[in-house]
Amino acid sequence: MAQSKQKQAKTQAPLLNMKGESVGEVDLQDTLVELKPSKEFLHEYVTVYLANQRERSASVKTRSEVSGGGHKPWKQKHTGRARAGSNRSPLWRHGGVIHGPKPGRIYLEFPKQKARKALAHALAAKYQEGKITFLDSVQLDDARTREMASFLKKLNCSPRTVLVMEEKNPKVSLASRNIKEFIVTQPENLNAYRVLSAERLLLTKAAWQKLSVVGK
């Protein structure tokens, strides 16, 4: 009986209001408490995620872009030389480059199921570090940066915090945009990299319920 009560207590977390006062509890999944985050798996996800954010800037010229080559260097026959049609050939010095890099993106695929699993591992890691705070709701009277900064101060959060709300809130978005490194997002846009890069994660109760499929 004592073990069952202890397990039940582990699946509950304090629910706070915007003043940092406890107003109840929120049910957690066993995944969040019992899952052992894999550093190797999270490293794989972060590597792919960051690679997909980079835009390649390296560029070389093909034979159609290098200068010169408007006429045949020498006649086709009776010169003793190999046949040549243009000095822009990749075989020539200062000629074009075959299959060289061009500006653009290289997209590395990461299966959606693995991405969801990575999110579960990241959330479990943050929770086990004590860096997830659950809120009943987030409502502002005015869309002012001062109000949002005061809210973060009451919860002892640094600006490098991610707030996950169940839906977009224009006042919260306006009040947050001048706070450097502070991110407001929705459950469908949350990913493992965003969770891991934040010093603290704030989740509204409704947003957490939308994330209830994590880990299945």
HELIX and SHEET records of a PDB file:
HELIX    1   1 ALA A    2  LYS A   10  1                                   9    
HELIX    2   2 ASP A   30  GLU A   34  1                                   5    
HELIX    3   3 LYS A   39  GLN A   53  1                                  15    
HELIX    4   4 LYS A  112  GLN A  128  1                                  17    
HELIX    5   5 THR A  145  LYS A  154  1                                  10    
HELIX    6   6 PRO A  170  SER A  176  1                                   7    
HELIX    7   7 PRO A  187  ASN A  189  5                                   3    
HELIX    8   8 ALA A  192  SER A  197  1                                   6    
HELIX    9   9 LYS A  205  LYS A  210  1                                   6    
SHEET    1   A 6 SER A  22  ASP A  27  0                                        
SHEET    2   A 6 GLN A  12  LEU A  16 -1                                        
SHEET    3   A 6 ILE A 132  LEU A 135  1                                        
SHEET    4   A 6 ARG A 200  THR A 204  1                                        
SHEET    5   A 6 THR A 161  VAL A 164  1                                        
SHEET    6   A 6 ILE A 183  THR A 185  1                                        
END                                                                             
